[in-house]
């Protein structure tokens, strides 16, 4: 088990310019903003970063930009997973050469491999790098689920250090805690409090783009033994968690950042910018939280 990757890691959006090219100056500026606002780790080119529409060359350039901007201050985790094991290995090796601190590898999607195929996939990627590897279990996107038993088996691999668990079944997380000391990160913002209360490492979050200090405070409260205050804070943030996922992520967190003046640009097809109605809901929620004046 490790806590070296941080407690509140933000799964960064990817800023685009007017031509939908990666805007590296805005990417570096966003990284600076996030670590000044409660994030003690950053994930680059994950789902929230629109990884399906980024090329490997774009991803590696982004890894370098964020490492150069803030890599001396917080851990940088590179999203290197795909549904092709050979591709995941190749991108993981590229990421390691860029100087990142760890990799996040998603459960292979679309192929629907059997569990023994999933185990072989993660073992192969882990064997190809000296970096710590965080497994990303997200059955809502990948269809297949890594069982607690499978995750415990993967936890026996030396450099598989944690799971980003986006399966909201808390019973499975409790089972994993019984079977293994594999580190656990909440993969959904609304799971963060529960993961912290069961001794997990923290969360790989979306809402931390907007309320990072509050999420960091929630973690501090839980670890200080003040679960009642942490639960009150979590309840105040639940409408935001829900709002950000009224449509496909990262449409609405990008809209929120643009409303707040961070100028992260639009989205690549097949994703589209927020509708006026969606933007109004986001703005209302930001005002409720006194984030937007």
C-alpha positions in Angstrom: 0.0 0.0 0.0 1.3 3.5 -0.8 0.3 7.1 -0.1 3.1 8.6 -2.2 0.9 9.6 -5.0 -1.2 11.9 -2.9 -4.7 12.1 -1.5 -6.7 14.4 -3.8 -5.6 13.8 -7.3 -7.3 15.8 -10.1 -8.1 14.0 -13.3 -7.2 17.0 -15.4 -9.2 18.2 -18.4 -7.2 18.9 -21.5 -7.3 22.5 -22.6 -7.8 23.1 -26.3 -7.3 26.2 -28.4 -9.7 27.5 -31.0 -8.6 24.9 -33.5 -9.0 22.1 -30.9 -5.2 21.5 -30.6 -3.8 21.0 -27.1 -3.0 24.3 -25.6 0.1 23.6 -23.6 0.4 27.0 -22.0 -3.2 26.6 -20.6 -2.3 23.1 -19.6 0.6 24.3 -17.5 -1.4 27.1 -16.0 -4.2 24.7 -15.1 -1.7 22.4 -13.4 -0.4 25.3 -11.3 -4.0 26.3 -10.4 -4.9 22.8 -9.3 -1.9 22.3 -7.0 -2.6 25.7 -5.5 -6.2 24.6 -4.9 -6.1 21.4 -2.9 -4.7 18.9 -5.4 -1.6 17.0 -4.2 -1.4 14.9 -7.4 -2.4 15.2 -11.0 -3.6 12.7 -13.6 -2.9 13.6 -17.2 -4.7 12.1 -20.2 -7.3 10.2 -18.3 -11.0 10.0 -19.3 -11.6 13.5 -18.1 -8.7 14.6 -20.2 -10.5 13.2 -23.3 -8.0 10.5 -23.8 -10.0 8.6 -26.5 -9.4 11.5 -28.9 -5.8 12.2 -28.1 -2.9 10.7 -30.1 0.1 9.1 -28.4 2.2 12.0 -29.5 -0.2 14.5 -28.0 -0.3 12.5 -24.7 3.5 12.3 -24.4 3.8 16.0 -25.1 1.2 16.7 -22.4 3.1 14.4 -19.9 6.2 16.5 -20.5 4.4 19.8 -20.2 2.9 18.9 -16.8 6.1 17.3 -15.5 8.1 20.4 -16.4 5.5 22.7 -14.9 4.8 21.1 -11.5 6.5 17.7 -11.4 8.9 18.8 -8.8 6.1 19.6 -6.4 3.4 16.9 -6.8 3.2 13.4 -8.3 2.2 13.2 -12.0 0.2 10.1 -13.1 -0.1 9.4 -16.8 -3.1 7.7 -18.3 -1.6 5.0 -20.5 -4.3 2.3 -20.6 -6.3 1.1 -23.7 -8.1 -2.0 -24.8 -4.9 -3.2 -26.6 -2.2 -4.6 -24.3 0.6 -3.9 -26.7 -0.5 -0.3 -27.1 -0.8 0.1 -23.3 2.8 -1.2 -22.9 4.1 1.1 -25.6 2.5 4.2 -24.2 3.5 3.3 -20.6 7.1 3.1 -21.8 6.8 6.5 -23.5 5.3 8.0 -20.3 8.2 6.6 -18.2 10.6 8.4 -20.5 8.7 11.6 -19.9 9.5 11.5 -16.2 6.0 10.8 -14.8 5.7 9.3 -11.3 3.1 6.6 -12.0 0.7 5.3 -14.6 -3.1 4.8 -14.6 -4.2 1.8 -16.6 -7.9 1.3 -17.4 -9.6 -2.0 -17.6 -9.6 -3.0 -21.3 -13.0 -1.9 -22.7 -15.0 -3.2 -25.6 -13.1 -6.5 -25.9 -14.9 -7.9 -22.8 -11.9 -10.2 -21.9 -12.4 -13.0 -19.3 -10.9 -12.3 -15.9 -7.8 -14.4 -16.7 -7.3 -12.1 -19.7 -7.6 -9.0 -17.5 -5.0 -10.4 -15.0 -2.6 -11.1 -17.9 -3.1 -7.6 -19.3 -2.2 -5.8 -16.1 0.7 -8.1 -15.3 2.1 -7.5 -18.8 1.9 -3.7 -18.5 3.3 -3.8 -15.0 6.2 -5.9 -16.2 7.0 -3.4 -18.9 7.7 -0.5 -16.5 9.5 0.3 -13.2 6.8 2.8 -12.4 4.0 2.3 -9.9 0.8 1.3 -11.6 -2.7 2.2 -10.6 -5.4 -0.1 -11.9 -8.5 1.8 -13.1 -11.7 -0.3 -12.6 -14.7 1.4 -14.3 -17.3 -1.2 -15.4 -19.7 1.6 -16.4 -17.4 2.4 -19.3 -15.5 -0.8 -19.8 -18.4 -3.3 -19.3 -16.2 -5.8 -17.4 -15.6 -5.5 -13.7 -12.5 -6.5 -11.7 -13.7 -8.6 -8.8 -12.2 -8.0 -5.3 -10.4 -11.4 -5.7 -8.9 -10.3 -9.0 -7.8 -6.9 -7.6 -6.3 -8.7 -4.6 -4.4 -11.0 -7.0 -3.1 -7.9 -8.9 -2.0 -6.4 -5.6 0.5 -9.2 -5.3 2.4 -7.7 -8.2 5.2 -5.5 -6.7 4.5 -2.3 -8.7 0.7 -2.5 -8.8 0.1 -0.2 -5.9 -3.5 0.9 -6.0 -6.9 0.8 -7.7 -9.0 3.7 -8.9 -12.3 2.1 -8.1 -15.2 3.5 -10.1 -17.5 0.6 -9.2 -19.8 2.1 -6.6 -20.4 -1.3 -4.9 -19.1 -0.6 -1.4 -19.5 -4.2 -0.5 -16.8 -5.1 -3.1 -14.5 -2.5 -1.7 -15.0 -3.9 1.8 -14.2 -7.4 0.5 -11.0 -6.0 -1.2 -10.0 -4.5 2.2 -10.3 -7.9 3.8 -8.3 -9.6 1.1 -5.5 -7.2 0.3 -3.7 -4.0 1.4 -3.9 -2.7 -2.2 -4.3 1.1 -2.0 -7.8 2.4 -2.9 -8.7 5.6 -4.6 -12.3 6.7 -5.1 -12.9 6.8 -8.9 -16.2 8.6 -8.5 -16.4 11.9 -6.5 -19.5 10.7 -4.5 -17.4 7.7 -3.3 -14.6 9.8 -1.8 -16.0 10.0 1.7 -16.8 6.3 1.9 -13.3 5.4 0.6 -11.7 7.7 3.2 -13.7 6.3 6.0 -12.6 2.8 5.2 -9.0 3.8 5.2 -8.5 4.4 1.5 -5.8 6.6 0.0 -8.1 9.4 -1.3 -9.7 10.1 -4.7 -8.9 10.7 -8.3 -11.5 13.4 -8.7 -13.3 15.7 -11.2 -14.9 18.2 -8.8 -11.4 19.0 -7.4 -11.1 21.3 -10.5 -13.6 23.5 -8.8 -13.7 22.7 -5.0 -10.3 21.2 -4.4 -9.7 22.8 -1.0 -13.1 21.4 0.3 -12.2 17.9 -0.8 -8.8 18.2 0.8 -10.5 19.4 4.0 -12.8 16.4 3.9 -9.9 14.1 3.8 -8.2 16.0 6.7 -11.4 15.8 8.8 -11.8 12.0 8.3 -8.2 11.4 9.2 -8.5 13.7 12.3 -11.5 11.6 13.4 -14.2 14.2 12.8 -16.4 12.1 10.5 -19.5 14.2 11.3 -17.9 17.4 9.9 -16.7 15.4 6.9 -20.1 14.1 6.2 -21.6 17.5 6.5 -19.1 18.8 3.9 -19.8 15.9 1.6 -23.5 16.5 1.8 -22.9 20.1 0.7 -21.0 19.0 -2.3 -23.3 16.2 -3.5 -25.4 18.5 -5.8 -22.2 19.5 -7.5 -21.1 15.9 -8.0 -24.5 15.2 -9.6 -24.5 18.4 -11.7 -21.1 17.6 -13.3 -22.4 14.3 -14.6 -25.8 15.4 -15.9 -24.2 14.6 -19.3 -21.0 12.9 -20.4 -17.9 13.9 -18.6 -15.9 16.2 -19.1 -18.5 18.4 -20.9 -19.8 20.2 -17.7 -16.5 20.4 -15.8 -15.0 22.2 -18.9 -18.0 24.5 -18.9 -17.5 25.2 -15.3 -13.9 26.0 -15.7 -14.6 28.3 -18.7 -17.3 30.1 -16.6 -14.6 30.6 -13.9 -12.2 32.2 -16.5 -9.8 29.3 -16.9 -10.3 29.1 -20.7 -9.9 25.4 -21.3 -11.7 25.6 -24.6 -14.1 23.2 -26.3 -14.3 19.4 -26.8 -13.4 17.1 -29.6 -16.2 15.2 -31.4 -18.1 13.0 -30.6 -18.3 15.2 -27.4 -19.9 18.7 -27.7 -19.9 21.8 -25.5 -22.6 22.3 -23.0 -26.0 23.5 -24.1 -27.2 26.9 -22.8 -29.6 25.0 -20.5 -26.7 22.9 -19.1 -24.5 25.9 -18.7 -27.2 27.6 -16.7 -27.5 24.7 -14.3 -23.7 24.6 -13.8 -23.5 28.3 -13.2 -26.3 28.1 -10.6 -24.5 25.3 -8.8 -21.2 27.3 -8.8 -23.1 30.3 -7.4 -24.7 28.1 -4.7 -21.2 27.1 -3.6 -19.9 30.7 -3.8 -17.4 29.7 -6.4 -18.8 32.0 -9.1 -19.9 35.5 -8.2 
